Amino acid sequence: MSKKKITEGVPVIWIGTRMEEAKPKELENFFKTLGFTVRFEEEFKDNDGYSNIIFTVLDNIDKFCMFRLQTDDMKWVDDYNSNNPNVLPKHIIEKYV
């Protein structure tokens, strides 16, 4: 699998999130109402079976960081950074990290 070239913005993994019936454009429009431009990348299951989504924040990155700290569970970051990269599937690591 080739590495996805993200040449602009910052990729974000939002854990425990399923798109279900929602379309990528709906996610992008939701974040636009909050003042952020994002691009949906993909939905995947981690190695624990939880659904997650990846999207790229394209603007207002500093504002988004503060928003995320107030609203998001950062457990996957803790797992990945504490030598437990098993939480993310290998194909996601190879593609985005």
Number of C-alpha atoms within 10 A of each C-alpha: 7 8 12 12 8 11 6 10 16 13 18 16 18 18 20 13 15 15 14 7 6 9 10 17 12 12 15 18 15 14 16 12 9 10 13 18 19 24 19 18 15 13 19 18 18 19 13 10 10 13 16 18 19 19 20 19 21 15 15 13 15 9 11 18 12 10 12 14 10 9 9 10 13 13 11 18 13 12 14 13 10 9 8 12 16 14 17 18 14 13 12 17 12 12 12 14 10
